[in-house]
Each structure stands twice: as structure tokens, then as C-alpha cells.
Amino acid sequence: MKKDSYKKAGVDIEAGEEVVNKIKKLAKATHSNSVMANIGAFGSLFDLTKVRAEYKEPVLVQSIDGVGTKTEIAKLLGKWDTVGKDIVNHSCNDILCQGAKPLTFLDYVATSKLDTEQIADIVKGMAEACQEVGLSLVGGETAEMPGVYGKGQWDIVGTIVGVVEKENIIDGSQIKDGDLVIGLRSNGLHTNGYTLARNVLLKKYGKDEKVLKMLLEPHLNYTKPVLKILKEWPIKGIAHITGGGLKGNISRILPNDMDMEIDKGSWEVPEIFNLIQKKGDVPEEDMYKAFNMGVGMVLIVAPEDEGNVENVLSKFPDFKFNWIGKISSGSGQVIIK
């Protein structure tokens, strides 16, 4: 094989090495003292000594997810750090539903042709989001696959590992008649519903910067306020409102003999959702199936803890919330009215 044959085939090994060197510095800034191996080793090492000292019966909680087609919005605006934040924040919220504190994060970034600056921006966003919640970025993979991804297409995936005390795992089994429902507000689509949103809004507005910026708002990370509540007061159920909307995600934690009634007038729906519904002539029922509609996470608490939980949340002014519903005896239905 002639020199640079691999590069001519579409894969630039030197560019890949340049990417790794940039990523190493960003990742190292997130490392806790428990991280034992730097980026570049065949595997990441994480010392569990501190975890074992803090938890009587530690249980690892693991999750994997992707940013999806939100990368197409990042491409139109030429801004990539936010999608890096998205995948970290989304992943943290997923394991938070079982009460877990995040420990380690690994990423997978793939495209048709590596752009060192773009990947550096993506990982910069990941690193910033990790640092915000004390999460260590311990490894990852960058893949250049010109025969798989089209020109300018990106795939961003993350794997997270967290820990929770075995006796404190949240699974919704303690939810009962009379419990109250808190909605932690979102700032937009987060990372779900972009195929429908792009189909509607890009046809109507093209590359309108205001609309694109609304679509690119980074996914909120609810780890800090929710873990703070859990240190002081019990939460019976947590649902991260992602693809499938309120009904699809709340039903995952609701006991079969309980219903949740949600008052859709109890919070303000962000402008971006009204825009999608109006311009795309999307039925309201479909909107609530595809989008979070302004509620990024749902917490279920006992009525006697209402004031206590509200007091904790009031200490986090960046996170808006509303009491949006209640639990009643039923058959596992989520009723939005």
C-alpha cells in the first residue's frame, strides 16, 4: 500500500491523533482523585475506595444515550459545545431517576471526516458539563467513517456510571394516593423531538438565527437540586421527560394501581413549542407525545413534604418549578387535562 493510502481513502490518522491530544487536556480537568488512568490507555480505571467508604451497599447505575439529530442544528449555527453539554446533562438526568450520583462518563463521537476544532468544541462542552456536577470524563472514542456517515453528519453518544445506596434506590413503588407532583421546568426541547421540529421549523424559517438558537438551548441538568432534596427529604418517583413526553415517561415509574392527573395549565409552555404546534399544525395530543412541553423532570413526593421540598428548590433560582398534579387510585394512567 502506498504512503498515505489510508488518508486518501478518507481516514486521516494524524488528524485523529491531534484530536486525542486536545481531548486529553479537557478530560483531565474533570478528573477526581479516584481516576487512575489518563485518556489514551486501553481502559479507564476508577478507584472505588471513596465510594465504599461513603456507601454501605453501593449500587452502580448505568445508562447510554445519544444527542440524535440536534447535531443538525449545531451544524447550521456552527456551534458545537452545546451538544457536548447536552449528552452529559441528558445522561445525568437519566440515572438521577433512580437517585444516583454521577461518577464517570465516556463518549463516542463519529463523523464522515474528523474536524479537530469541532470535536474539541464538543468535548469542551462535555468537560464543562462534567465539571458542573463533579463527573469524571474518563474515556471515549472518535471515529472517522466516510462510508457510513454522510458529509457533515455527526453522531454523539455518551455512557454514564453513577452510584446509589441500595436502600435508597428510587423505583416508584412507594407512590400512593394523595402524593403530589412537581414539574421541574425545561428551557426547550432538550434532546428530543428534533426530527419533527426540524421538519416544521426549518421549512418555515430556514436558517433564522433566533429560531435556531431556541432549538439549540442546552439540556438542563437537574442533578444538583434533586440530590440536594434527596439528602434531606424522600422523593418517591422521578421521571426524566424525554422522547415519549409526559405520558410515555411517567408511565415507566407509575404503579399499576395509581393514576397521575396533570394540570397542563399549571406551567408556562415555552415559546418554541407553541411555534412548532402552530406552524406545523400539529395536534396537541401529538405535541405531548413528542415533546416535554416545558417540563424536563417530574418528582413525586408525599404531601407532608411539600413545603420542605419547595424550600430546597427555592435555593436554586436557575431551576424553575411548578406543582403540576397529584396521584390518585387508578390503573397506571397519566391523565393530562
C-alpha positions as CSV (number, residue, x, y, z in Angstrom):
1,M,0.0,0.0,0.0
2,K,1.4,3.4,-0.9
3,K,2.1,6.1,1.6
4,D,-1.0,8.0,2.8
5,S,-3.2,5.4,1.1
6,Y,-5.5,5.3,4.2
7,K,-5.7,9.1,4.2
8,K,-6.7,9.1,0.5
9,A,-9.4,6.5,1.4
10,G,-10.9,9.0,3.7
11,V,-9.4,8.3,7.1
12,D,-6.7,10.7,8.5
13,I,-4.8,9.0,11.3
14,E,-2.7,12.1,12.1
15,A,-5.8,14.2,12.5
16,G,-7.2,11.6,14.8
17,E,-4.0,11.8,16.9
18,E,-4.3,15.6,17.0
19,V,-7.9,15.2,18.3
20,V,-6.8,12.8,21.1
21,N,-4.1,15.3,22.3
22,K,-6.6,18.1,22.5
23,I,-9.2,15.9,24.3
24,K,-6.7,14.7,26.9
25,K,-6.3,18.2,28.4
26,L,-10.0,18.8,28.5
27,A,-10.8,15.4,30.1
28,K,-8.0,15.6,32.7
29,A,-9.6,18.8,34.1
30,T,-12.7,16.8,35.1
31,H,-10.9,14.0,36.9
32,S,-11.4,13.4,40.6
33,N,-8.8,11.8,42.7
34,S,-10.4,8.4,42.0
35,V,-9.5,8.4,38.4
36,M,-6.4,6.2,38.0
37,A,-5.7,6.2,34.2
38,N,-5.3,9.1,31.8
39,I,-7.1,9.3,28.4
40,G,-5.2,7.1,25.9
41,A,-5.0,3.9,28.0
42,F,-6.9,0.9,26.7
43,G,-9.3,1.1,29.6
44,S,-10.2,3.7,32.2
45,L,-9.6,2.9,35.8
46,F,-11.7,4.3,38.7
47,D,-10.8,3.6,42.3
48,L,-13.9,2.7,44.4
49,T,-12.3,3.3,47.8
50,K,-14.2,6.5,48.4
51,V,-17.4,5.1,47.2
52,R,-17.1,2.1,49.6
53,A,-16.4,4.5,52.4
54,E,-19.5,6.7,51.7
55,Y,-22.0,3.9,50.9
56,K,-22.9,0.9,52.9
57,E,-24.3,-1.1,49.9
58,P,-23.4,0.9,46.8
59,V,-25.2,0.0,43.6
60,L,-23.9,1.2,40.2
61,V,-26.4,2.8,37.9
62,Q,-25.5,2.9,34.2
63,S,-27.1,4.4,31.1
64,I,-26.3,5.2,27.5
65,D,-27.9,7.7,25.1
66,G,-27.3,10.0,22.2
67,V,-27.9,13.6,21.1
68,G,-29.7,12.5,18.0
69,T,-30.5,15.0,15.2
70,K,-29.9,18.0,17.3
71,T,-26.4,17.9,15.8
72,E,-28.0,19.2,12.6
73,I,-29.0,22.4,14.4
74,A,-25.4,22.7,15.8
75,K,-24.1,22.4,12.2
76,L,-26.4,25.2,10.9
77,L,-25.3,27.6,13.7
78,G,-21.6,26.4,13.7
79,K,-21.8,26.0,17.4
80,W,-20.8,22.6,18.9
81,D,-20.1,22.9,22.6
82,T,-23.8,22.9,23.5
83,V,-24.4,19.4,22.1
84,G,-21.4,18.2,24.2
85,K,-23.2,19.6,27.2
86,D,-26.5,18.0,26.1
87,I,-25.3,14.4,26.1
88,V,-23.7,14.8,29.6
89,N,-26.8,16.5,31.1
90,H,-29.2,14.1,29.5
91,S,-27.2,11.1,30.8
92,C,-27.0,12.6,34.4
93,N,-30.8,13.1,34.4
94,D,-31.4,9.5,33.3
95,I,-29.5,8.0,36.3
96,L,-30.9,10.6,38.6
97,C,-34.3,9.0,38.2
98,Q,-33.1,6.2,40.4
99,G,-31.4,8.5,42.8
100,A,-27.9,8.1,41.5
101,K,-24.9,10.4,41.9
102,P,-22.8,10.6,38.7
103,L,-19.3,9.2,38.8
104,T,-17.8,8.6,35.3
105,F,-18.6,9.4,31.7
106,L,-17.4,8.1,28.4
107,D,-18.3,9.4,25.0
108,Y,-18.5,8.3,21.4
109,V,-18.2,10.9,18.6
110,A,-18.4,9.7,15.0
111,T,-18.5,11.6,11.7
112,S,-17.6,11.3,8.0
113,K,-14.4,13.4,8.3
114,L,-12.7,14.5,11.5
115,D,-12.6,18.2,12.2
116,T,-10.3,18.8,15.1
117,E,-11.8,22.1,16.1
118,Q,-15.4,20.9,16.0
119,I,-14.5,17.8,18.1
120,A,-12.6,19.9,20.6
121,D,-15.6,22.2,21.0
122,I,-17.9,19.2,21.5
123,V,-15.6,17.7,24.2
124,K,-15.1,21.1,25.7
125,G,-18.9,21.2,26.3
126,M,-18.8,17.7,27.7
127,A,-16.0,18.7,30.1
128,E,-17.7,21.8,31.3
129,A,-20.9,19.9,32.0
130,C,-19.0,17.2,33.8
131,Q,-17.2,19.7,36.0
132,E,-20.5,21.3,36.9
133,V,-21.6,18.2,38.7
134,G,-18.3,16.5,39.7
135,L,-18.4,13.9,37.0
136,S,-15.2,12.5,35.6
137,L,-14.8,12.2,31.8
138,V,-12.6,9.1,31.7
139,G,-12.5,8.0,28.1
140,G,-14.1,7.9,24.7
141,E,-13.9,7.1,21.0
142,T,-13.7,9.3,18.0
143,A,-14.5,7.6,14.7
144,E,-13.9,8.8,11.2
145,M,-16.2,6.7,8.9
146,P,-16.7,8.3,5.5
147,G,-18.5,5.3,4.1
148,V,-21.1,5.2,6.9
149,Y,-21.8,8.9,7.7
150,G,-22.7,11.5,5.1
151,K,-20.7,14.7,4.7
152,G,-21.1,16.9,7.8
153,Q,-23.1,14.3,9.7
154,W,-22.3,13.7,13.4
155,D,-23.3,11.1,15.9
156,I,-22.7,11.9,19.6
157,V,-23.3,9.2,22.3
158,G,-22.5,9.0,26.0
159,T,-22.3,6.3,28.6
160,I,-22.6,7.3,32.3
161,V,-22.0,5.4,35.5
162,G,-23.4,6.6,38.8
163,V,-23.9,5.2,42.3
164,V,-26.8,5.0,44.8
165,E,-27.3,3.4,48.2
166,K,-29.1,0.2,47.7
167,E,-31.8,1.0,50.3
168,N,-32.3,4.5,48.7
169,I,-33.0,3.3,45.1
170,I,-36.0,5.2,43.7
171,D,-38.3,3.0,41.7
172,G,-41.8,4.4,42.1
173,S,-43.0,1.5,44.2
174,Q,-43.8,3.8,47.2
175,I,-46.1,6.2,45.2
176,K,-49.6,6.3,46.7
177,D,-52.9,8.1,46.6
178,G,-52.6,11.7,47.6
179,D,-48.9,12.2,46.6
180,L,-48.1,15.5,44.8
181,V,-46.3,16.1,41.5
182,I,-43.6,18.7,40.9
183,G,-42.6,19.7,37.4
184,L,-39.0,21.0,37.0
185,R,-39.2,23.3,34.1
186,S,-37.3,22.8,30.8
187,N,-35.8,25.5,28.6
188,G,-36.9,24.0,25.3
189,L,-36.7,20.6,23.5
190,H,-33.6,19.4,25.5
191,T,-32.5,16.5,23.2
192,N,-35.8,15.0,21.9
193,G,-38.2,15.7,19.1
194,Y,-35.8,17.3,16.7
195,T,-36.8,15.4,13.7
196,L,-40.3,16.8,13.9
197,A,-39.1,20.2,15.0
198,R,-36.7,20.5,12.1
199,N,-39.3,19.2,9.6
200,V,-41.7,22.0,10.7
201,L,-39.5,25.0,11.6
202,L,-36.7,24.7,9.0
203,K,-39.2,24.6,6.3
204,K,-40.9,27.8,7.6
205,Y,-37.9,29.7,8.9
206,G,-34.9,28.3,7.1
207,K,-31.7,29.4,8.9
208,D,-33.4,32.1,11.1
209,E,-30.9,32.6,13.9
210,K,-33.4,33.3,16.6
211,V,-35.3,30.1,15.9
212,L,-32.0,28.1,15.7
213,K,-30.8,29.4,19.0
214,M,-34.1,28.4,20.7
215,L,-33.6,24.9,19.2
216,L,-30.0,24.7,20.4
217,E,-30.7,25.6,24.1
218,P,-28.7,23.1,26.1
219,H,-30.4,20.3,28.0
220,L,-30.8,21.3,31.7
221,N,-29.1,19.1,34.3
222,Y,-31.2,18.6,37.4
223,T,-28.6,16.7,39.4
224,K,-27.7,19.5,41.9
225,P,-31.2,20.4,43.1
226,V,-32.5,16.9,43.1
227,L,-29.6,15.4,45.0
228,K,-29.9,18.2,47.5
229,I,-33.5,17.3,48.1
230,L,-32.6,13.6,48.5
231,K,-30.1,14.5,51.2
232,E,-32.9,15.9,53.3
233,W,-36.3,14.6,52.1
234,P,-37.6,11.5,50.3
235,I,-38.7,11.5,46.7
236,K,-41.0,8.6,45.7
237,G,-40.6,8.8,42.0
238,I,-38.6,10.7,39.4
239,A,-39.2,10.7,35.6
240,H,-36.9,12.4,33.0
241,I,-39.2,13.7,30.4
242,T,-37.6,12.8,27.1
243,G,-38.9,11.0,23.9
244,G,-42.5,10.0,24.5
245,G,-43.3,13.1,26.5
246,L,-45.0,13.3,29.9
247,K,-47.3,10.2,29.4
248,G,-44.6,8.0,27.9
249,N,-42.0,8.6,30.6
250,I,-44.2,9.0,33.7
251,S,-45.8,5.6,33.0
252,R,-42.4,4.0,33.4
253,I,-42.4,4.7,37.1
254,L,-46.1,4.8,38.0
255,P,-47.6,1.8,39.9
256,N,-50.3,-0.2,38.0
257,D,-52.9,0.8,40.6
258,M,-52.2,4.5,40.6
259,D,-53.0,7.4,38.2
260,M,-51.4,10.7,37.8
261,E,-53.5,13.7,36.9
262,I,-51.6,16.6,35.4
263,D,-53.0,20.2,35.1
264,K,-51.5,21.4,31.8
265,G,-52.4,25.0,32.7
266,S,-50.1,24.9,35.8
267,W,-47.0,25.9,34.0
268,E,-46.0,28.2,31.1
269,V,-45.2,26.3,27.9
270,P,-42.0,27.7,26.2
271,E,-42.5,29.7,23.0
272,I,-40.7,27.1,20.9
273,F,-43.4,24.5,21.4
274,N,-46.2,26.9,20.6
275,L,-44.3,27.8,17.4
276,I,-43.9,24.1,16.4
277,Q,-47.6,23.4,17.1
278,K,-48.9,26.5,15.2
279,K,-46.6,26.4,12.2
280,G,-46.8,22.7,11.7
281,D,-50.4,22.4,12.5
282,V,-49.5,19.6,15.0
283,P,-52.4,18.3,17.2
284,E,-51.9,19.0,20.9
285,E,-52.0,15.3,21.7
286,D,-49.1,14.7,19.4
287,M,-47.2,17.6,20.9
288,Y,-47.5,16.0,24.3
289,K,-46.3,12.6,22.9
290,A,-43.2,14.1,21.1
291,F,-42.0,16.8,23.4
292,N,-41.5,17.7,27.1
293,M,-43.7,20.8,26.6
294,G,-41.8,22.7,29.2
295,V,-41.4,20.1,31.9
296,G,-38.0,18.5,31.9
297,M,-38.3,16.3,35.0
298,V,-41.2,15.2,37.3
299,L,-40.8,14.5,41.0
300,I,-43.4,12.7,43.1
301,V,-43.4,13.5,46.9
302,A,-45.6,13.0,49.9
303,P,-48.0,15.9,50.7
304,E,-46.4,16.4,54.1
305,D,-43.0,17.1,52.3
306,E,-44.5,19.8,50.0
307,G,-43.1,22.8,51.9
308,N,-39.8,21.2,52.7
309,V,-39.1,20.3,49.0
310,E,-40.2,23.7,47.9
311,N,-37.8,25.3,50.4
312,V,-34.9,23.3,48.9
313,L,-35.8,24.1,45.3
314,S,-36.1,27.8,46.1
315,K,-32.3,27.8,46.8
316,F,-31.7,27.0,43.2
317,P,-33.0,30.1,41.3
318,D,-31.8,28.8,37.9
319,F,-34.3,25.9,38.2
320,K,-38.0,26.9,37.9
321,F,-40.7,24.6,39.1
322,N,-44.4,24.2,39.5
323,W,-46.8,21.9,41.3
324,I,-48.4,20.3,38.3
325,G,-50.6,17.4,39.6
326,K,-51.5,14.7,42.0
327,I,-51.7,10.9,42.4
328,S,-54.9,9.1,42.8
329,S,-56.0,5.4,42.8
330,G,-56.5,4.1,39.3
331,S,-54.9,1.8,36.7
332,G,-51.5,3.3,35.9
333,Q,-52.8,6.1,33.6
334,V,-51.3,9.5,33.1
335,I,-54.1,12.0,32.6
336,I,-53.3,15.4,31.2
337,K,-56.2,17.9,31.3
